[in-house]
Amino acid sequence: MTMTEYIMESPDEGLRLEKKTDDEFTRRLLAAVGTRAGMCVLDAGAGTGAVARVMSDLVGVSGSVTALDISKTRLAEGKRRAEGVRNLVFHHGDVIHSGLEQGAFDLVWCRFVLEYLPNPQLAVTELVKLAKPGGKVVLADLDGNALFHYPMRSRVAQDLDVLMSALQGSFDPYVGRKLYHFAHNAGLKEIRAHVIPYHLYPGAASSDHLENWRQKLKTVAPKGIEALGSVERYESFAESFMDMLAASDTFYYSVLILVEGLRPL
Ligand SMILES: C[S@@+](CC[C@H](N)C(=O)[O-])C[C@H]1O[C@@H](n2cnc3c(N)ncnc32)[C@H](O)[C@@H]1O
Protein backbone atom coordinates (compact mmCIF):
# COMPACT_ATOMS: atom_id res chain seq x y z
CA MET A 1 0.00 0.00 0.00
CA THR A 2 2.70 2.45 0.95
CA MET A 3 4.86 3.87 -1.82
CA THR A 4 7.95 3.70 0.34
CA GLU A 5 9.03 2.14 3.57
CA TYR A 6 8.82 4.33 6.69
CA ILE A 7 12.50 4.61 7.62
CA MET A 8 11.81 4.86 11.35
CA GLU A 9 10.01 1.50 11.37
CA SER A 10 11.04 -0.58 14.37
CA PRO A 11 9.31 -2.65 17.05
CA ASP A 12 9.98 0.25 19.47
CA GLU A 13 8.63 3.04 17.26
CA GLY A 14 5.25 3.29 19.03
CA LEU A 15 6.89 3.72 22.39
CA ARG A 16 9.41 6.21 20.99
CA LEU A 17 6.56 8.36 19.64
CA GLU A 18 4.71 8.21 22.94
CA LYS A 19 7.82 9.16 24.94
CA LYS A 20 8.79 12.07 22.71
CA THR A 21 5.34 13.67 22.55
CA ASP A 22 5.16 16.61 24.91
CA ASP A 23 1.43 16.93 25.68
CA GLU A 24 1.60 20.53 26.88
CA PHE A 25 3.62 21.73 23.86
CA THR A 26 1.23 19.88 21.54
CA ARG A 27 -1.83 21.29 23.31
CA ARG A 28 -0.49 24.83 22.88
CA LEU A 29 0.10 24.28 19.16
CA LEU A 30 -3.36 22.77 18.67
CA ALA A 31 -5.01 25.60 20.58
CA ALA A 32 -3.02 28.19 18.60
CA VAL A 33 -4.37 26.85 15.30
CA GLY A 34 -7.92 27.02 16.63
CA THR A 35 -8.72 23.47 17.76
CA ARG A 36 -11.84 23.77 19.86
CA ALA A 37 -14.93 22.00 21.19
CA GLY A 38 -17.21 20.44 18.61
CA MET A 39 -14.67 20.19 15.79
CA CYS A 40 -14.24 17.18 13.54
CA VAL A 41 -10.46 16.72 13.33
CA LEU A 42 -8.14 14.46 11.34
CA ASP A 43 -4.66 13.58 12.60
CA ALA A 44 -2.89 12.34 9.46
CA GLY A 45 0.07 10.07 10.27
CA ALA A 46 -1.01 9.85 13.89
CA GLY A 47 1.26 7.00 15.05
CA THR A 48 -0.10 5.67 18.34
CA GLY A 49 -2.37 8.70 18.72
CA ALA A 50 -0.47 10.65 21.39
CA VAL A 51 -1.47 13.89 19.64
CA ALA A 52 -4.94 12.59 18.75
CA ARG A 53 -5.65 11.99 22.44
CA VAL A 54 -4.86 15.65 23.18
CA MET A 55 -7.11 16.61 20.26
CA SER A 56 -9.90 14.45 21.64
CA ASP A 57 -9.68 16.34 24.91
CA LEU A 58 -9.81 19.72 23.13
CA VAL A 59 -12.75 18.89 20.84
CA GLY A 60 -14.71 17.29 23.68
CA VAL A 61 -17.75 15.04 23.47
CA SER A 62 -19.42 17.20 20.83
CA GLY A 63 -16.41 16.78 18.53
CA SER A 64 -14.58 13.85 16.97
CA VAL A 65 -11.03 12.87 16.07
CA THR A 66 -9.85 10.43 13.42
CA ALA A 67 -6.30 9.11 13.79
CA LEU A 68 -5.03 7.90 10.41
CA ASP A 69 -1.84 5.88 10.04
CA ILE A 70 -0.29 3.38 7.68
CA SER A 71 0.98 1.16 10.50
CA LYS A 72 -1.53 -1.38 11.82
CA THR A 73 0.80 -2.06 14.75
CA ARG A 74 0.79 1.57 15.89
CA LEU A 75 -2.95 1.84 15.36
CA ALA A 76 -3.52 -1.25 17.51
CA GLU A 77 -1.30 0.23 20.23
CA GLY A 78 -3.15 3.53 19.85
CA LYS A 79 -6.52 1.82 20.33
CA ARG A 80 -5.25 0.18 23.52
CA ARG A 81 -3.97 3.50 24.85
CA ALA A 82 -7.25 5.27 23.99
CA GLU A 83 -9.55 2.67 25.51
CA GLY A 84 -12.67 4.38 26.80
CA VAL A 85 -12.08 7.54 24.74
CA ARG A 86 -15.35 7.80 22.83
CA ASN A 87 -14.67 10.61 20.39
CA LEU A 88 -11.50 9.10 18.88
CA VAL A 89 -11.41 6.54 16.07
CA PHE A 90 -8.41 4.92 14.41
CA HIS A 91 -8.31 4.48 10.65
CA HIS A 92 -5.83 2.45 8.65
CA GLY A 93 -4.64 4.04 5.42
CA ASP A 94 -2.09 6.03 3.48
CA VAL A 95 -2.28 9.83 3.65
CA ILE A 96 -2.51 9.76 -0.15
CA HIS A 97 -5.22 7.08 -0.43
CA SER A 98 -6.88 7.27 2.95
CA GLY A 99 -10.35 6.14 1.91
CA LEU A 100 -11.73 8.85 4.22
CA GLU A 101 -14.64 10.98 3.11
CA GLN A 102 -13.58 14.12 1.26
CA GLY A 103 -14.67 17.47 2.67
CA ALA A 104 -15.44 15.96 6.08
CA PHE A 105 -13.02 17.65 8.50
CA ASP A 106 -12.96 21.09 10.13
CA LEU A 107 -9.26 20.61 10.75
CA VAL A 108 -6.73 18.39 9.01
CA TRP A 109 -3.46 18.17 10.94
CA CYS A 110 -0.26 16.53 9.70
CA ARG A 111 2.86 16.71 11.86
CA PHE A 112 6.20 14.89 11.44
CA VAL A 113 4.98 12.87 8.46
CA LEU A 114 5.79 14.76 5.25
CA GLU A 115 9.52 14.51 6.00
CA TYR A 116 9.27 10.74 5.34
CA LEU A 117 7.26 10.79 2.12
CA PRO A 118 8.69 10.57 -1.41
CA ASN A 119 5.99 12.90 -2.73
CA PRO A 120 4.95 15.30 0.03
CA GLN A 121 3.27 17.68 -2.41
CA LEU A 122 0.87 14.95 -3.53
CA ALA A 123 0.16 14.08 0.11
CA VAL A 124 -0.67 17.72 0.91
CA THR A 125 -2.91 18.00 -2.17
CA GLU A 126 -4.83 14.89 -1.06
CA LEU A 127 -5.04 16.03 2.57
CA VAL A 128 -6.53 19.36 1.50
CA LYS A 129 -9.39 17.47 -0.20
CA LEU A 130 -10.32 15.93 3.17
CA ALA A 131 -10.93 19.33 4.77
CA LYS A 132 -14.38 20.94 4.57
CA PRO A 133 -14.56 23.96 2.25
CA GLY A 134 -13.42 26.75 4.58
CA GLY A 135 -11.82 24.19 6.89
CA LYS A 136 -8.24 24.43 8.09
CA VAL A 137 -5.19 22.38 7.08
CA VAL A 138 -2.10 22.43 9.29
CA LEU A 139 1.29 21.11 8.18
CA ALA A 140 4.10 20.94 10.71
CA ASP A 141 7.57 19.54 10.29
CA LEU A 142 11.17 20.12 11.28
CA ASP A 143 13.78 22.07 9.41
CA GLY A 144 17.41 21.10 10.02
CA ASN A 145 16.65 17.87 11.84
CA ALA A 146 20.01 16.32 12.87
CA LEU A 147 22.08 18.89 11.00
CA PHE A 148 22.84 22.07 12.93
CA HIS A 149 25.58 21.61 15.53
CA TYR A 150 28.39 23.89 16.64
CA PRO A 151 31.16 22.96 16.92
CA MET A 152 30.62 20.28 14.29
CA ARG A 153 33.20 17.52 13.89
CA SER A 154 34.29 17.48 10.25
CA ARG A 155 34.07 13.69 9.94
CA VAL A 156 30.48 13.77 11.30
CA ALA A 157 29.59 16.52 8.83
CA GLN A 158 30.97 14.45 5.94
CA ASP A 159 29.17 11.28 7.05
CA LEU A 160 25.90 13.17 7.65
CA ASP A 161 26.13 14.45 4.10
CA VAL A 162 26.58 10.95 2.70
CA LEU A 163 23.80 9.57 4.90
CA MET A 164 21.30 12.30 4.04
CA SER A 165 21.99 11.82 0.31
CA ALA A 166 21.37 8.09 0.68
CA LEU A 167 18.08 8.77 2.51
CA GLN A 168 16.68 11.03 -0.21
CA GLY A 169 13.09 10.05 -0.94
CA SER A 170 12.59 8.51 2.49
CA PHE A 171 13.74 11.36 4.75
CA ASP A 172 14.05 15.08 4.09
CA PRO A 173 15.74 17.15 6.83
CA TYR A 174 14.80 20.36 4.97
CA VAL A 175 11.09 19.66 4.60
CA GLY A 176 10.07 22.39 7.07
CA ARG A 177 11.05 25.22 4.70
CA LYS A 178 9.02 23.58 1.89
CA LEU A 179 5.67 23.50 3.69
CA TYR A 180 4.52 26.96 2.64
CA HIS A 181 5.17 26.08 -1.00
CA PHE A 182 3.26 22.78 -0.70
CA ALA A 183 0.33 24.56 0.97
CA HIS A 184 0.29 27.26 -1.71
CA ASN A 185 0.43 24.74 -4.57
CA ALA A 186 -2.38 22.73 -2.99
CA GLY A 187 -4.60 25.80 -3.21
CA LEU A 188 -4.81 26.77 0.47
CA LYS A 189 -5.77 30.38 1.18
CA GLU A 190 -4.88 32.80 3.99
CA ILE A 191 -1.71 30.81 4.65
CA ARG A 192 0.24 31.69 7.76
CA ALA A 193 3.64 30.30 8.73
CA HIS A 194 5.29 30.01 12.15
CA VAL A 195 8.81 29.05 13.18
CA ILE A 196 9.07 27.48 16.62
CA PRO A 197 12.21 26.21 18.37
CA TYR A 198 12.05 22.45 18.65
CA HIS A 199 15.36 20.76 19.41
CA LEU A 200 17.34 23.22 21.48
CA TYR A 201 20.39 21.87 23.29
CA PRO A 202 22.75 24.52 24.61
CA GLY A 203 25.15 21.92 26.05
CA ALA A 204 24.21 18.34 26.76
CA ALA A 205 20.80 17.10 25.66
CA SER A 206 18.62 15.57 28.38
CA SER A 207 18.83 11.83 28.98
CA ASP A 208 15.36 11.36 27.39
CA HIS A 209 16.45 13.17 24.26
CA LEU A 210 19.74 11.25 24.12
CA GLU A 211 17.78 7.99 24.37
CA ASN A 212 15.51 9.12 21.54
CA TRP A 213 18.51 9.88 19.31
CA ARG A 214 20.16 6.57 20.23
CA GLN A 215 17.03 4.74 19.11
CA LYS A 216 16.81 6.71 15.86
CA LEU A 217 20.45 5.92 15.05
CA LYS A 218 19.80 2.23 15.80
CA THR A 219 16.74 2.16 13.56
CA VAL A 220 18.48 3.74 10.59
CA ALA A 221 21.66 1.66 11.11
CA PRO A 222 21.05 -0.74 8.16
CA LYS A 223 20.66 2.22 5.79
CA GLY A 224 23.59 4.03 7.42
CA ILE A 225 25.90 1.02 7.12
CA GLU A 226 25.01 0.68 3.46
CA ALA A 227 25.56 4.39 2.83
CA LEU A 228 28.83 4.68 4.75
CA GLY A 229 30.17 1.37 3.49
CA SER A 230 30.89 -0.50 6.73
CA VAL A 231 29.55 -1.26 10.18
CA GLU A 232 32.67 0.25 11.76
CA ARG A 233 32.29 3.56 9.94
CA TYR A 234 28.60 3.82 10.85
CA GLU A 235 29.28 2.94 14.48
CA SER A 236 32.04 5.51 14.67
CA PHE A 237 29.71 8.14 13.09
CA ALA A 238 26.89 7.27 15.52
CA GLU A 239 29.24 7.45 18.52
CA SER A 240 30.65 10.84 17.47
CA PHE A 241 27.14 12.16 16.75
CA MET A 242 25.98 11.11 20.21
CA ASP A 243 29.14 12.60 21.77
CA MET A 244 28.31 15.96 20.17
CA LEU A 245 24.76 15.85 21.56
CA ALA A 246 26.09 15.02 25.00
CA ALA A 247 28.93 17.59 25.00
CA SER A 248 28.66 20.52 27.39
CA ASP A 249 30.31 22.93 24.89
CA THR A 250 28.12 22.08 21.89
CA PHE A 251 24.99 23.82 20.65
CA TYR A 252 22.41 21.92 18.59
CA TYR A 253 19.07 23.10 17.31
CA SER A 254 16.33 22.49 14.78
CA VAL A 255 13.07 24.34 14.30
CA LEU A 256 9.47 23.29 13.83
CA ILE A 257 7.84 25.06 10.91
CA LEU A 258 4.06 25.14 11.10
CA VAL A 259 1.97 26.30 8.19
CA GLU A 260 -1.81 26.77 8.41
CA GLY A 261 -4.22 27.64 5.65
CA LEU A 262 -7.86 27.37 4.66
CA ARG A 263 -9.41 25.21 1.97
CA PRO A 264 -11.23 27.59 -0.36
CA LEU A 265 -15.04 27.68 -0.11
C1 LIG B 1 7.14 10.41 13.29
S1 LIG B 1 5.57 9.70 13.32
C2 LIG B 1 4.55 11.11 13.66
C3 LIG B 1 3.49 10.85 14.69
C4 LIG B 1 2.68 12.07 15.08
N1 LIG B 1 2.07 12.71 13.93
C5 LIG B 1 3.47 13.08 15.87
O1 LIG B 1 3.32 14.29 15.64
O2 LIG B 1 4.25 12.67 16.76
C6 LIG B 1 5.19 9.41 11.63
C7 LIG B 1 3.99 8.51 11.46
O3 LIG B 1 3.57 8.62 10.09
C8 LIG B 1 3.15 7.35 9.65
N2 LIG B 1 3.24 7.30 8.20
C9 LIG B 1 4.34 7.24 7.42
N3 LIG B 1 4.01 7.24 6.13
C10 LIG B 1 2.67 7.29 6.08
C11 LIG B 1 1.73 7.33 5.02
N4 LIG B 1 2.13 7.30 3.75
N5 LIG B 1 0.41 7.38 5.33
C12 LIG B 1 0.00 7.39 6.63
N6 LIG B 1 0.84 7.38 7.67
C13 LIG B 1 2.16 7.32 7.40
C14 LIG B 1 4.10 6.39 10.34
O4 LIG B 1 3.56 5.08 10.37
C15 LIG B 1 4.26 7.03 11.71
O5 LIG B 1 3.37 6.49 12.63
PDBQT file of the ligand as one rigid body, heavy atoms in Angstrom, charges set to zero:
ROOT
HETATM    1  C1  LIG A 301       7.141  10.413  13.289  1.00  0.00    +0.000 C 
HETATM    2  S1  LIG A 301       5.570   9.704  13.321  1.00  0.00    +0.000 S 
HETATM    3  C2  LIG A 301       4.553  11.107  13.665  1.00  0.00    +0.000 C 
HETATM    4  C3  LIG A 301       3.485  10.850  14.686  1.00  0.00    +0.000 C 
HETATM    5  C4  LIG A 301       2.676  12.071  15.084  1.00  0.00    +0.000 C 
HETATM    6  N1  LIG A 301       2.066  12.709  13.928  1.00  0.00    +0.000 N 
HETATM    7  C5  LIG A 301       3.465  13.081  15.866  1.00  0.00    +0.000 C 
HETATM    8  O1  LIG A 301       3.322  14.292  15.641  1.00  0.00    +0.000 OA
HETATM    9  O2  LIG A 301       4.246  12.667  16.762  1.00  0.00    +0.000 OA
HETATM   10  C6  LIG A 301       5.189   9.406  11.630  1.00  0.00    +0.000 C 
HETATM   11  C7  LIG A 301       3.986   8.515  11.455  1.00  0.00    +0.000 C 
HETATM   12  O3  LIG A 301       3.568   8.621  10.090  1.00  0.00    +0.000 OA
HETATM   13  C8  LIG A 301       3.153   7.349   9.654  1.00  0.00    +0.000 C 
HETATM   14  N2  LIG A 301       3.240   7.297   8.197  1.00  0.00    +0.000 N 
HETATM   15  C9  LIG A 301       4.343   7.243   7.424  1.00  0.00    +0.000 A 
HETATM   16  N3  LIG A 301       4.010   7.240   6.127  1.00  0.00    +0.000 NA
HETATM   17  C10 LIG A 301       2.665   7.293   6.079  1.00  0.00    +0.000 A 
HETATM   18  C11 LIG A 301       1.727   7.328   5.021  1.00  0.00    +0.000 A 
HETATM   19  N4  LIG A 301       2.127   7.297   3.750  1.00  0.00    +0.000 N 
HETATM   20  N5  LIG A 301       0.407   7.381   5.330  1.00  0.00    +0.000 NA
HETATM   21  C12 LIG A 301      -0.005   7.392   6.631  1.00  0.00    +0.000 A 
HETATM   22  N6  LIG A 301       0.843   7.377   7.672  1.00  0.00    +0.000 NA
HETATM   23  C13 LIG A 301       2.162   7.324   7.404  1.00  0.00    +0.000 A 
HETATM   24  C14 LIG A 301       4.098   6.385  10.341  1.00  0.00    +0.000 C 
HETATM   25  O4  LIG A 301       3.555   5.079  10.373  1.00  0.00    +0.000 OA
HETATM   26  C15 LIG A 301       4.260   7.033  11.708  1.00  0.00    +0.000 C 
HETATM   27  O5  LIG A 301       3.371   6.489  12.633  1.00  0.00    +0.000 OA
ENDROOT
TORSDOF 0
